[in-house]
């Protein structure tokens, strides 16, 4: 893979690293009783374009919003948008 390709295509390990960060952040919330990973990451079929499917269990709606706020604080959205003009994979 050329250096230009390495800059355009995300690392396959990125979703795993982010999922671990999400789980660690949610584990700090006393209202969270369980965090479950599912989808391609849990199945081991993910790549660098994969999303992260996480289910967070709380006793009620108010506690769920506590978890959301904690996650927003721990992992603020830094940037959202395409990384290049190349088409992203779709229809997997």
N, CA, C and O atoms as a CHARMM CRD file, in Angstrom:
* protein
*
  368
    1    1 UNK  N      0.84800  -1.17900   0.00000 PROA 1      0.00000
    2    1 UNK  CA     0.00000   0.00000   0.00000 PROA 1      0.00000
    3    1 UNK  C      0.89100   1.23900   0.00000 PROA 1      0.00000
    4    1 UNK  O      1.83400   1.33500   0.78500 PROA 1      0.00000
    5    2 UNK  N      0.58800   2.17200  -0.87500 PROA 2      0.00000
    6    2 UNK  CA     1.35400   3.41000  -0.94300 PROA 2      0.00000
    7    2 UNK  C      0.95700   4.34500   0.19300 PROA 2      0.00000
    8    2 UNK  O     -0.10200   4.18600   0.80100 PROA 2      0.00000
    9    3 UNK  N      1.81100   5.31400   0.47200 PROA 3      0.00000
   10    3 UNK  CA     1.55500   6.24300   1.57200 PROA 3      0.00000
   11    3 UNK  C      0.24600   7.00300   1.36900 PROA 3      0.00000
   12    3 UNK  O     -0.46600   7.25900   2.34000 PROA 3      0.00000
   13    4 UNK  N     -0.08700   7.36800   0.13000 PROA 4      0.00000
   14    4 UNK  CA    -1.35200   8.07500  -0.13300 PROA 4      0.00000
   15    4 UNK  C     -2.54200   7.20400   0.23800 PROA 4      0.00000
   16    4 UNK  O     -3.52200   7.69600   0.79700 PROA 4      0.00000
   17    5 UNK  N     -2.46300   5.90600  -0.07000 PROA 5      0.00000
   18    5 UNK  CA    -3.54000   4.98600   0.29100 PROA 5      0.00000
   19    5 UNK  C     -3.67000   4.86200   1.80100 PROA 5      0.00000
   20    5 UNK  O     -4.78300   4.78700   2.32300 PROA 5      0.00000
   21    6 UNK  N     -2.54900   4.84100   2.50600 PROA 6      0.00000
   22    6 UNK  CA    -2.58200   4.72300   3.96200 PROA 6      0.00000
   23    6 UNK  C     -3.26800   5.92700   4.59600 PROA 6      0.00000
   24    6 UNK  O     -3.91100   5.79700   5.63800 PROA 6      0.00000
   25    7 UNK  N     -3.13700   7.09600   3.97700 PROA 7      0.00000
   26    7 UNK  CA    -3.76500   8.29600   4.51500 PROA 7      0.00000
   27    7 UNK  C     -5.26000   8.34500   4.22600 PROA 7      0.00000
   28    7 UNK  O     -6.01700   8.94300   4.99000 PROA 7      0.00000
   29    8 UNK  N     -5.69500   7.72300   3.12800 PROA 8      0.00000
   30    8 UNK  CA    -7.09500   7.76700   2.72100 PROA 8      0.00000
   31    8 UNK  C     -7.92200   6.67800   3.39900 PROA 8      0.00000
   32    8 UNK  O     -9.04700   6.93400   3.82700 PROA 8      0.00000
   33    9 UNK  N     -7.38100   5.48000   3.50000 PROA 9      0.00000
   34    9 UNK  CA    -8.14400   4.35900   4.03100 PROA 9      0.00000
   35    9 UNK  C     -7.88200   4.20200   5.52500 PROA 9      0.00000
   36    9 UNK  O     -6.72700   4.12400   5.94200 PROA 9      0.00000
   37   10 UNK  N     -8.94300   4.15500   6.34100 PROA 10     0.00000
   38   10 UNK  CA    -8.75000   4.05500   7.79300 PROA 10     0.00000
   39   10 UNK  C     -8.22200   2.68400   8.20200 PROA 10     0.00000
   40   10 UNK  O     -8.40500   1.69300   7.49600 PROA 10     0.00000
   41   11 UNK  N     -7.56900   2.65200   9.34900 PROA 11     0.00000
   42   11 UNK  CA    -7.04500   1.40000   9.87200 PROA 11     0.00000
   43   11 UNK  C     -8.18200   0.51100  10.34500 PROA 11     0.00000
   44   11 UNK  O     -9.15000   1.00700  10.92200 PROA 11     0.00000
   45   12 UNK  N     -8.08500  -0.78400  10.11300 PROA 12     0.00000
   46   12 UNK  CA    -9.10700  -1.72600  10.57300 PROA 12     0.00000
   47   12 UNK  C     -9.17700  -1.77100  12.09400 PROA 12     0.00000
   48   12 UNK  O    -10.20200  -2.16900  12.64800 PROA 12     0.00000
   49   13 UNK  N     -8.10800  -1.37000  12.78000 PROA 13     0.00000
   50   13 UNK  CA    -8.10000  -1.39400  14.24400 PROA 13     0.00000
   51   13 UNK  C     -8.82200  -0.19600  14.86500 PROA 13     0.00000
   52   13 UNK  O     -9.09900  -0.20200  16.06500 PROA 13     0.00000
   53   14 UNK  N     -9.12900   0.82400  14.07400 PROA 14     0.00000
   54   14 UNK  CA    -9.75200   2.02900  14.62000 PROA 14     0.00000
   55   14 UNK  C    -11.10300   1.75200  15.28100 PROA 14     0.00000
   56   14 UNK  O    -11.31200   2.21700  16.40200 PROA 14     0.00000
   57   15 UNK  N    -12.04500   1.01500  14.64700 PROA 15     0.00000
   58   15 UNK  CA   -13.31400   0.75100  15.33200 PROA 15     0.00000
   59   15 UNK  C    -13.13600   0.02000  16.66600 PROA 15     0.00000
   60   15 UNK  O    -13.87000   0.29900  17.61400 PROA 15     0.00000
   61   16 UNK  N    -12.19200  -0.89600  16.76000 PROA 16     0.00000
   62   16 UNK  CA   -11.95300  -1.61300  18.01600 PROA 16     0.00000
   63   16 UNK  C    -11.48400  -0.65200  19.09500 PROA 16     0.00000
   64   16 UNK  O    -11.97000  -0.70200  20.22400 PROA 16     0.00000
   65   17 UNK  N    -10.55900   0.20900  18.76400 PROA 17     0.00000
   66   17 UNK  CA   -10.03800   1.18200  19.73200 PROA 17     0.00000
   67   17 UNK  C    -11.14300   2.11200  20.21200 PROA 17     0.00000
   68   17 UNK  O    -11.24600   2.38600  21.40700 PROA 17     0.00000
   69   18 UNK  N    -11.95800   2.59300  19.30100 PROA 18     0.00000
   70   18 UNK  CA   -13.04400   3.49200  19.67700 PROA 18     0.00000
   71   18 UNK  C    -14.08100   2.76000  20.52400 PROA 18     0.00000
   72   18 UNK  O    -14.58400   3.32000  21.49800 PROA 18     0.00000
   73   19 UNK  N    -14.40800   1.52200  20.17200 PROA 19     0.00000
   74   19 UNK  CA   -15.38000   0.74500  20.95700 PROA 19     0.00000
   75   19 UNK  C    -14.88800   0.54200  22.38500 PROA 19     0.00000
   76   19 UNK  O    -15.67800   0.62100  23.32500 PROA 19     0.00000
   77   20 UNK  N    -13.61100   0.28600  22.55800 PROA 20     0.00000
   78   20 UNK  CA   -13.06000   0.13500  23.91000 PROA 20     0.00000
   79   20 UNK  C    -13.14000   1.45100  24.68100 PROA 20     0.00000
   80   20 UNK  O    -13.42500   1.45200  25.87900 PROA 20     0.00000
   81   21 UNK  N    -12.89000   2.56500  24.00500 PROA 21     0.00000
   82   21 UNK  CA   -13.01100   3.87700  24.64700 PROA 21     0.00000
   83   21 UNK  C    -14.45800   4.15200  25.06700 PROA 21     0.00000
   84   21 UNK  O    -14.70100   4.68600  26.14900 PROA 21     0.00000
   85   22 UNK  N    -15.41500   3.78600  24.21100 PROA 22     0.00000
   86   22 UNK  CA   -16.83500   3.96300  24.53200 PROA 22     0.00000
   87   22 UNK  C    -17.20400   3.12100  25.75000 PROA 22     0.00000
   88   22 UNK  O    -17.85100   3.61200  26.67500 PROA 22     0.00000
   89   23 UNK  N    -16.79400   1.85600  25.74900 PROA 23     0.00000
   90   23 UNK  CA   -17.10500   0.96500  26.87600 PROA 23     0.00000
   91   23 UNK  C    -16.48700   1.48000  28.17200 PROA 23     0.00000
   92   23 UNK  O    -17.12500   1.44000  29.22400 PROA 23     0.00000
   93   24 UNK  N    -15.25300   1.96200  28.10200 PROA 24     0.00000
   94   24 UNK  CA   -14.60000   2.51000  29.29900 PROA 24     0.00000
   95   24 UNK  C    -15.35000   3.73400  29.82400 PROA 24     0.00000
   96   24 UNK  O    -15.54100   3.87800  31.03100 PROA 24     0.00000
   97   25 UNK  N    -15.77300   4.60800  28.91900 PROA 25     0.00000
   98   25 UNK  CA   -16.50000   5.81000  29.33500 PROA 25     0.00000
   99   25 UNK  C    -17.83900   5.44100  29.96900 PROA 25     0.00000
  100   25 UNK  O    -18.20800   5.99500  31.00400 PROA 25     0.00000
  101   26 UNK  N    -18.56400   4.51400  29.35700 PROA 26     0.00000
  102   26 UNK  CA   -19.86500   4.12100  29.89800 PROA 26     0.00000
  103   26 UNK  C    -19.73000   3.36500  31.21500 PROA 26     0.00000
  104   26 UNK  O    -20.62500   3.43000  32.05600 PROA 26     0.00000
  105   27 UNK  N    -18.63400   2.65700  31.40300 PROA 27     0.00000
  106   27 UNK  CA   -18.41100   1.92100  32.65500 PROA 27     0.00000
  107   27 UNK  C    -18.27200   2.86800  33.84400 PROA 27     0.00000
  108   27 UNK  O    -18.47400   2.45900  34.98700 PROA 27     0.00000
  109   28 UNK  N    -17.93000   4.12400  33.58500 PROA 28     0.00000
  110   28 UNK  CA   -17.80200   5.11200  34.66000 PROA 28     0.00000
  111   28 UNK  C    -19.14900   5.63600  35.14900 PROA 28     0.00000
  112   28 UNK  O    -19.21500   6.31600  36.17200 PROA 28     0.00000
  113   29 UNK  N    -20.21100   5.32600  34.43100 PROA 29     0.00000
  114   29 UNK  CA   -21.54700   5.79900  34.80300 PROA 29     0.00000
  115   29 UNK  C    -22.19900   4.77000  35.72700 PROA 29     0.00000
  116   29 UNK  O    -22.41900   3.63200  35.31300 PROA 29     0.00000
  117   30 UNK  N    -22.51000   5.14700  36.96900 PROA 30     0.00000
  118   30 UNK  CA   -23.09500   4.19500  37.91600 PROA 30     0.00000
  119   30 UNK  C    -24.44100   3.62700  37.46000 PROA 30     0.00000
  120   30 UNK  O    -24.81600   2.52900  37.87300 PROA 30     0.00000
  121   31 UNK  N    -25.16900   4.35600  36.61800 PROA 31     0.00000
  122   31 UNK  CA   -26.48100   3.89700  36.16600 PROA 31     0.00000
  123   31 UNK  C    -26.40000   2.81300  35.09500 PROA 31     0.00000
  124   31 UNK  O    -27.39700   2.14300  34.82400 PROA 31     0.00000
  125   32 UNK  N    -25.24600   2.63000  34.49000 PROA 32     0.00000
  126   32 UNK  CA   -25.09800   1.64400  33.41400 PROA 32     0.00000
  127   32 UNK  C    -24.85600   0.26600  34.02300 PROA 32     0.00000
  128   32 UNK  O    -23.89100   0.05400  34.75800 PROA 32     0.00000
  129   33 UNK  N    -25.75600  -0.66800  33.70000 PROA 33     0.00000
  130   33 UNK  CA   -25.60000  -2.02500  34.22700 PROA 33     0.00000
  131   33 UNK  C    -24.93500  -2.96400  33.23100 PROA 33     0.00000
  132   33 UNK  O    -24.37900  -3.99100  33.62200 PROA 33     0.00000
  133   34 UNK  N    -24.98700  -2.62300  31.94800 PROA 34     0.00000
  134   34 UNK  CA   -24.38000  -3.49500  30.93500 PROA 34     0.00000
  135   34 UNK  C    -24.08400  -2.69700  29.67500 PROA 34     0.00000
  136   34 UNK  O    -24.84600  -1.81200  29.28700 PROA 34     0.00000
  137   35 UNK  N    -22.96800  -3.02700  29.04900 PROA 35     0.00000
  138   35 UNK  CA   -22.61700  -2.48700  27.73800 PROA 35     0.00000
  139   35 UNK  C    -22.34800  -3.69000  26.84400 PROA 35     0.00000
  140   35 UNK  O    -21.50000  -4.52600  27.15500 PROA 35     0.00000
  141   36 UNK  N    -23.07100  -3.77200  25.73500 PROA 36     0.00000
  142   36 UNK  CA   -22.94500  -4.91300  24.83200 PROA 36     0.00000
  143   36 UNK  C    -22.52600  -4.43800  23.45000 PROA 36     0.00000
  144   36 UNK  O    -23.09900  -3.49300  22.90700 PROA 36     0.00000
  145   37 UNK  N    -21.54000  -5.08800  22.89500 PROA 37     0.00000
  146   37 UNK  CA   -21.06500  -4.81600  21.54200 PROA 37     0.00000
  147   37 UNK  C    -21.69100  -5.84500  20.61300 PROA 37     0.00000
  148   37 UNK  O    -21.72000  -7.03400  20.93000 PROA 37     0.00000
  149   38 UNK  N    -22.19100  -5.39400  19.46800 PROA 38     0.00000
  150   38 UNK  CA   -22.74200  -6.33400  18.49400 PROA 38     0.00000
  151   38 UNK  C    -22.40000  -5.86000  17.09000 PROA 38     0.00000
  152   38 UNK  O    -21.71300  -4.85100  16.93400 PROA 38     0.00000
  153   39 UNK  N    -22.85600  -6.55500  16.08800 PROA 39     0.00000
  154   39 UNK  CA   -22.57900  -6.18300  14.70900 PROA 39     0.00000
  155   39 UNK  C    -21.25300  -6.74000  14.21300 PROA 39     0.00000
  156   39 UNK  O    -20.72500  -7.70800  14.76000 PROA 39     0.00000
  157   40 UNK  N    -20.72500  -6.11300  13.17000 PROA 40     0.00000
  158   40 UNK  CA   -19.51800  -6.63300  12.51500 PROA 40     0.00000
  159   40 UNK  C    -18.30300  -6.63500  13.43400 PROA 40     0.00000
  160   40 UNK  O    -17.44800  -7.51300  13.32200 PROA 40     0.00000
  161   41 UNK  N    -18.21700  -5.67500  14.33200 PROA 41     0.00000
  162   41 UNK  CA   -17.07200  -5.62400  15.24600 PROA 41     0.00000
  163   41 UNK  C    -17.09200  -6.81600  16.19800 PROA 41     0.00000
  164   41 UNK  O    -16.05700  -7.43900  16.43600 PROA 41     0.00000
  165   42 UNK  N    -18.25800  -7.13500  16.74000 PROA 42     0.00000
  166   42 UNK  CA   -18.37900  -8.29100  17.63500 PROA 42     0.00000
  167   42 UNK  C    -18.14500  -9.59900  16.88400 PROA 42     0.00000
  168   42 UNK  O    -17.60600 -10.55600  17.44100 PROA 42     0.00000
  169   43 UNK  N    -18.55200  -9.63300  15.61800 PROA 43     0.00000
  170   43 UNK  CA   -18.38600 -10.84400  14.81200 PROA 43     0.00000
  171   43 UNK  C    -16.96800 -10.99200  14.26500 PROA 43     0.00000
  172   43 UNK  O    -16.59600 -12.05500  13.76800 PROA 43     0.00000
  173   44 UNK  N    -16.18000  -9.92600  14.36000 PROA 44     0.00000
  174   44 UNK  CA   -14.81700  -9.97800  13.83600 PROA 44     0.00000
  175   44 UNK  C    -14.73600  -9.80300  12.33400 PROA 44     0.00000
  176   44 UNK  O    -13.72800 -10.16400  11.72600 PROA 44     0.00000
  177   45 UNK  N    -15.78600  -9.25000  11.71800 PROA 45     0.00000
  178   45 UNK  CA   -15.79900  -9.05800  10.26400 PROA 45     0.00000
  179   45 UNK  C    -15.71100  -7.57900   9.87700 PROA 45     0.00000
  180   45 UNK  O    -16.02000  -7.21700   8.74200 PROA 45     0.00000
  181   46 UNK  N    -15.29600  -6.73200  10.80600 PROA 46     0.00000
  182   46 UNK  CA   -15.23800  -5.28800  10.56900 PROA 46     0.00000
  183   46 UNK  C    -14.01300  -4.90100   9.74400 PROA 46     0.00000
  184   46 UNK  O    -13.06800  -5.67400   9.58100 PROA 46     0.00000
  185   47 UNK  N    -14.07000  -3.67600   9.23300 PROA 47     0.00000
  186   47 UNK  CA   -12.90700  -3.07300   8.59000 PROA 47     0.00000
  187   47 UNK  C    -12.83500  -1.61800   9.05100 PROA 47     0.00000
  188   47 UNK  O    -13.56300  -1.21900   9.96000 PROA 47     0.00000
  189   48 UNK  N    -11.98500  -0.84600   8.44300 PROA 48     0.00000
  190   48 UNK  CA   -11.80200   0.53500   8.86400 PROA 48     0.00000
  191   48 UNK  C    -12.99800   1.43700   8.62900 PROA 48     0.00000
  192   48 UNK  O    -13.07300   2.52100   9.20800 PROA 48     0.00000
  193   49 UNK  N    -13.94000   1.00900   7.78700 PROA 49     0.00000
  194   49 UNK  CA   -15.13600   1.80700   7.51300 PROA 49     0.00000
  195   49 UNK  C    -16.31200   1.39900   8.39800 PROA 49     0.00000
  196   49 UNK  O    -17.37200   2.02100   8.33300 PROA 49     0.00000
  197   50 UNK  N    -16.14800   0.39400   9.19800 PROA 50     0.00000
  198   50 UNK  CA   -17.26500  -0.14400   9.97900 PROA 50     0.00000
  199   50 UNK  C    -17.73900   0.82200  11.05600 PROA 50     0.00000
  200   50 UNK  O    -16.96000   1.57500  11.64000 PROA 50     0.00000
  201   51 UNK  N    -19.04800   0.77100  11.29700 PROA 51     0.00000
  202   51 UNK  CA   -19.59000   1.53600  12.41900 PROA 51     0.00000
  203   51 UNK  C    -19.42800   0.70800  13.69200 PROA 51     0.00000
  204   51 UNK  O    -18.97500  -0.43600  13.65000 PROA 51     0.00000
  205   52 UNK  N    -19.80100   1.29900  14.81100 PROA 52     0.00000
  206   52 UNK  CA   -19.66900   0.62200  16.09900 PROA 52     0.00000
  207   52 UNK  C    -21.06500   0.48000  16.68100 PROA 52     0.00000
  208   52 UNK  O    -21.72400   1.47500  16.98300 PROA 52     0.00000
  209   53 UNK  N    -21.51200  -0.75600  16.83700 PROA 53     0.00000
  210   53 UNK  CA   -22.83900  -1.03700  17.37300 PROA 53     0.00000
  211   53 UNK  C    -22.71100  -1.38600  18.84500 PROA 53     0.00000
  212   53 UNK  O    -22.11600  -2.40300  19.20100 PROA 53     0.00000
  213   54 UNK  N    -23.27800  -0.53300  19.70500 PROA 54     0.00000
  214   54 UNK  CA   -23.18000  -0.70900  21.15200 PROA 54     0.00000
  215   54 UNK  C    -24.56700  -0.54600  21.76100 PROA 54     0.00000
  216   54 UNK  O    -25.31500   0.36200  21.39900 PROA 54     0.00000
  217   55 UNK  N    -24.90100  -1.44200  22.69500 PROA 55     0.00000
  218   55 UNK  CA   -26.13700  -1.30000  23.45800 PROA 55     0.00000
  219   55 UNK  C    -25.75900  -1.03500  24.90900 PROA 55     0.00000
  220   55 UNK  O    -24.94500  -1.75100  25.49200 PROA 55     0.00000
  221   56 UNK  N    -26.35800  -0.00600  25.47900 PROA 56     0.00000
  222   56 UNK  CA   -26.09500   0.38900  26.86000 PROA 56     0.00000
  223   56 UNK  C    -27.38700   0.20100  27.65200 PROA 56     0.00000
  224   56 UNK  O    -28.42100   0.76200  27.28900 PROA 56     0.00000
  225   57 UNK  N    -27.33800  -0.58200  28.73100 PROA 57     0.00000
  226   57 UNK  CA   -28.52900  -0.87400  29.52900 PROA 57     0.00000
  227   57 UNK  C    -28.52200  -0.01900  30.79300 PROA 57     0.00000
  228   57 UNK  O    -27.54900   0.00100  31.54600 PROA 57     0.00000
  229   58 UNK  N    -29.63800   0.69100  31.00800 PROA 58     0.00000
  230   58 UNK  CA   -29.83400   1.49900  32.21900 PROA 58     0.00000
  231   58 UNK  C    -31.22700   1.19000  32.77100 PROA 58     0.00000
  232   58 UNK  O    -32.07100   0.66600  32.04400 PROA 58     0.00000
  233   59 UNK  N    -31.48300   1.50600  34.05100 PROA 59     0.00000
  234   59 UNK  CA   -32.79000   1.19400  34.61800 PROA 59     0.00000
  235   59 UNK  C    -33.93700   2.05000  34.07400 PROA 59     0.00000
  236   59 UNK  O    -35.09400   1.63600  34.14800 PROA 59     0.00000
  237   60 UNK  N    -33.64500   3.21000  33.54100 PROA 60     0.00000
  238   60 UNK  CA   -34.71700   4.06600  33.03900 PROA 60     0.00000
  239   60 UNK  C    -34.21200   5.11900  32.08300 PROA 60     0.00000
  240   60 UNK  O    -33.01700   5.21100  31.80100 PROA 60     0.00000
  241   61 UNK  N    -35.14900   5.91700  31.58600 PROA 61     0.00000
  242   61 UNK  CA   -34.83400   6.93800  30.58600 PROA 61     0.00000
  243   61 UNK  C    -33.90900   8.02400  31.13600 PROA 61     0.00000
  244   61 UNK  O    -32.97700   8.44400  30.44900 PROA 61     0.00000
  245   62 UNK  N    -34.15100   8.47700  32.34900 PROA 62     0.00000
  246   62 UNK  CA   -33.31400   9.53600  32.93400 PROA 62     0.00000
  247   62 UNK  C    -31.86900   9.07100  33.06600 PROA 62     0.00000
  248   62 UNK  O    -30.93800   9.83000  32.79500 PROA 62     0.00000
  249   63 UNK  N    -31.68700   7.82300  33.48100 PROA 63     0.00000
  250   63 UNK  CA   -30.32900   7.27600  33.62100 PROA 63     0.00000
  251   63 UNK  C    -29.66300   7.10100  32.25900 PROA 63     0.00000
  252   63 UNK  O    -28.44700   7.24400  32.13200 PROA 63     0.00000
  253   64 UNK  N    -30.46300   6.79400  31.25000 PROA 64     0.00000
  254   64 UNK  CA   -29.90900   6.67500  29.89600 PROA 64     0.00000
  255   64 UNK  C    -29.33600   8.01700  29.44800 PROA 64     0.00000
  256   64 UNK  O    -28.27500   8.06700  28.82500 PROA 64     0.00000
  257   65 UNK  N    -30.04700   9.11400  29.76900 PROA 65     0.00000
  258   65 UNK  CA   -29.54000  10.43800  29.40500 PROA 65     0.00000
  259   65 UNK  C    -28.29200  10.79600  30.19700 PROA 65     0.00000
  260   65 UNK  O    -27.43100  11.52100  29.69900 PROA 65     0.00000
  261   66 UNK  N    -28.18300  10.29700  31.42800 PROA 66     0.00000
  262   66 UNK  CA   -26.93800  10.47500  32.19600 PROA 66     0.00000
  263   66 UNK  C    -25.77300   9.84000  31.44700 PROA 66     0.00000
  264   66 UNK  O    -24.70000  10.42900  31.31800 PROA 66     0.00000
  265   67 UNK  N    -26.00800   8.62600  30.95600 PROA 67     0.00000
  266   67 UNK  CA   -24.95800   7.91300  30.21900 PROA 67     0.00000
  267   67 UNK  C    -24.59300   8.66000  28.93900 PROA 67     0.00000
  268   67 UNK  O    -23.41900   8.74400  28.57700 PROA 67     0.00000
  269   68 UNK  N    -25.59700   9.20000  28.25800 PROA 68     0.00000
  270   68 UNK  CA   -25.34800   9.96700  27.02800 PROA 68     0.00000
  271   68 UNK  C    -24.47800  11.18300  27.32800 PROA 68     0.00000
  272   68 UNK  O    -23.50800  11.44600  26.61700 PROA 68     0.00000
  273   69 UNK  N    -24.82000  11.91500  28.36700 PROA 69     0.00000
  274   69 UNK  CA   -24.04200  13.10600  28.72500 PROA 69     0.00000
  275   69 UNK  C    -22.61500  12.74700  29.11700 PROA 69     0.00000
  276   69 UNK  O    -21.67200  13.44800  28.75200 PROA 69     0.00000
  277   70 UNK  N    -22.45700  11.65400  29.86000 PROA 70     0.00000
  278   70 UNK  CA   -21.12100  11.21700  30.24200 PROA 70     0.00000
  279   70 UNK  C    -20.29400  10.86300  29.00200 PROA 70     0.00000
  280   70 UNK  O    -19.11600  11.20700  28.90800 PROA 70     0.00000
  281   71 UNK  N    -20.93000  10.17300  28.05900 PROA 71     0.00000
  282   71 UNK  CA   -20.23200   9.79600  26.82700 PROA 71     0.00000
  283   71 UNK  C    -19.87700  11.03200  26.00800 PROA 71     0.00000
  284   71 UNK  O    -18.77900  11.10800  25.45800 PROA 71     0.00000
  285   72 UNK  N    -20.78200  11.99600  25.92000 PROA 72     0.00000
  286   72 UNK  CA   -20.49300  13.24200  25.18600 PROA 72     0.00000
  287   72 UNK  C    -19.31900  13.99200  25.80000 PROA 72     0.00000
  288   72 UNK  O    -18.50300  14.57400  25.08500 PROA 72     0.00000
  289   73 UNK  N    -19.24000  13.97600  27.12000 PROA 73     0.00000
  290   73 UNK  CA   -18.14200  14.65300  27.80600 PROA 73     0.00000
  291   73 UNK  C    -16.82800  13.91000  27.60300 PROA 73     0.00000
  292   73 UNK  O    -15.79100  14.52400  27.35200 PROA 73     0.00000
  293   74 UNK  N    -16.87700  12.59200  27.71300 PROA 74     0.00000
  294   74 UNK  CA   -15.66100  11.77900  27.59600 PROA 74     0.00000
  295   74 UNK  C    -15.14500  11.71200  26.16600 PROA 74     0.00000
  296   74 UNK  O    -13.93400  11.67600  25.94400 PROA 74     0.00000
  297   75 UNK  N    -16.05700  11.69600  25.19200 PROA 75     0.00000
  298   75 UNK  CA   -15.67400  11.52400  23.79100 PROA 75     0.00000
  299   75 UNK  C    -16.43700  12.51200  22.91600 PROA 75     0.00000
  300   75 UNK  O    -17.32400  12.10400  22.16500 PROA 75     0.00000
  301   76 UNK  N    -16.11500  13.79400  22.99400 PROA 76     0.00000
  302   76 UNK  CA   -16.85200  14.77100  22.18300 PROA 76     0.00000
  303   76 UNK  C    -16.62200  14.53400  20.69000 PROA 76     0.00000
  304   76 UNK  O    -15.54700  14.11000  20.26700 PROA 76     0.00000
  305   77 UNK  N    -17.65000  14.81600  19.91800 PROA 77     0.00000
  306   77 UNK  CA   -17.54000  14.69900  18.47100 PROA 77     0.00000
  307   77 UNK  C    -16.58000  15.77400  17.98900 PROA 77     0.00000
  308   77 UNK  O    -16.81600  16.96400  18.19600 PROA 77     0.00000
  309   78 UNK  N    -15.50400  15.35700  17.35100 PROA 78     0.00000
  310   78 UNK  CA   -14.48700  16.31700  16.92000 PROA 78     0.00000
  311   78 UNK  C    -14.71500  16.80100  15.49700 PROA 78     0.00000
  312   78 UNK  O    -14.48200  17.96700  15.17900 PROA 78     0.00000
  313   79 UNK  N    -15.16800  15.90100  14.65600 PROA 79     0.00000
  314   79 UNK  CA   -15.35600  16.25300  13.25800 PROA 79     0.00000
  315   79 UNK  C    -16.17900  15.17200  12.61100 PROA 79     0.00000
  316   79 UNK  O    -16.02000  13.99200  12.92600 PROA 79     0.00000
  317   80 UNK  N    -17.06500  15.56200  11.70200 PROA 80     0.00000
  318   80 UNK  CA   -17.84300  14.57500  10.97200 PROA 80     0.00000
  319   80 UNK  C    -17.90600  15.00100   9.52400 PROA 80     0.00000
  320   80 UNK  O    -18.24800  16.14300   9.21800 PROA 80     0.00000
  321   81 UNK  N    -17.58100  14.09800   8.64900 PROA 81     0.00000
  322   81 UNK  CA   -17.65000  14.36900   7.22600 PROA 81     0.00000
  323   81 UNK  C    -16.75600  13.40700   6.47900 PROA 81     0.00000
  324   81 UNK  O    -16.00200  12.65700   7.09800 PROA 81     0.00000
  325   82 UNK  N    -16.82300  13.41400   5.16400 PROA 82     0.00000
  326   82 UNK  CA   -15.97700  12.51100   4.38300 PROA 82     0.00000
  327   82 UNK  C    -14.50900  12.92200   4.48300 PROA 82     0.00000
  328   82 UNK  O    -14.18800  14.10600   4.58500 PROA 82     0.00000
  329   83 UNK  N    -13.63400  11.93500   4.45300 PROA 83     0.00000
  330   83 UNK  CA   -12.20100  12.19400   4.54200 PROA 83     0.00000
  331   83 UNK  C    -11.57600  12.46600   3.18500 PROA 83     0.00000
  332   83 UNK  O    -10.48000  13.02100   3.10600 PROA 83     0.00000
  333   84 UNK  N    -12.26500  12.07800   2.11200 PROA 84     0.00000
  334   84 UNK  CA   -11.71300  12.29300   0.78100 PROA 84     0.00000
  335   84 UNK  C    -12.85600  12.32300  -0.22300 PROA 84     0.00000
  336   84 UNK  O    -14.02000  12.13900   0.13400 PROA 84     0.00000
  337   85 UNK  N    -12.51000  12.55600  -1.47600 PROA 85     0.00000
  338   85 UNK  CA   -13.51000  12.53900  -2.54000 PROA 85     0.00000
  339   85 UNK  C    -13.77100  11.13400  -3.05800 PROA 85     0.00000
  340   85 UNK  O    -14.66800  10.93100  -3.87600 PROA 85     0.00000
  341   86 UNK  N    -13.00000  10.16800  -2.59300 PROA 86     0.00000
  342   86 UNK  CA   -13.21100   8.79300  -3.03200 PROA 86     0.00000
  343   86 UNK  C    -14.53200   8.27300  -2.48900 PROA 86     0.00000
  344   86 UNK  O    -14.91700   8.61500  -1.37100 PROA 86     0.00000
  345   87 UNK  N    -15.23300   7.44900  -3.26600 PROA 87     0.00000
  346   87 UNK  CA   -16.50200   6.91200  -2.77300 PROA 87     0.00000
  347   87 UNK  C    -16.27300   5.94800  -1.61000 PROA 87     0.00000
  348   87 UNK  O    -15.34900   5.13400  -1.63300 PROA 87     0.00000
  349   88 UNK  N    -17.12500   6.05300  -0.60100 PROA 88     0.00000
  350   88 UNK  CA   -17.04500   5.13000   0.52300 PROA 88     0.00000
  351   88 UNK  C    -17.76100   3.83800   0.14600 PROA 88     0.00000
  352   88 UNK  O    -18.68400   3.85400  -0.66800 PROA 88     0.00000
  353   89 UNK  N    -17.34100   2.72600   0.73200 PROA 89     0.00000
  354   89 UNK  CA   -18.02300   1.46800   0.44000 PROA 89     0.00000
  355   89 UNK  C    -19.47200   1.52100   0.92500 PROA 89     0.00000
  356   89 UNK  O    -19.78300   2.17100   1.92200 PROA 89     0.00000
  357   90 UNK  N    -20.33200   0.83800   0.21600 PROA 90     0.00000
  358   90 UNK  CA   -21.73100   0.79700   0.64800 PROA 90     0.00000
  359   90 UNK  C    -22.33100  -0.55000   0.29000 PROA 90     0.00000
  360   90 UNK  O    -21.80600  -1.27900  -0.55100 PROA 90     0.00000
  361   91 UNK  N    -23.42500  -0.86300   0.93500 PROA 91     0.00000
  362   91 UNK  CA   -24.15200  -2.08500   0.61000 PROA 91     0.00000
  363   91 UNK  C    -23.48500  -3.36400   1.04700 PROA 91     0.00000
  364   91 UNK  O    -23.66500  -4.40900   0.42200 PROA 91     0.00000
  365   92 UNK  N    -22.71200  -3.29100   2.11800 PROA 92     0.00000
  366   92 UNK  CA   -22.03900  -4.51000   2.56700 PROA 92     0.00000
  367   92 UNK  C    -23.02300  -5.50500   3.08200 PROA 92     0.00000
  368   92 UNK  O    -22.63700  -6.59400   3.50400 PROA 92     0.00000
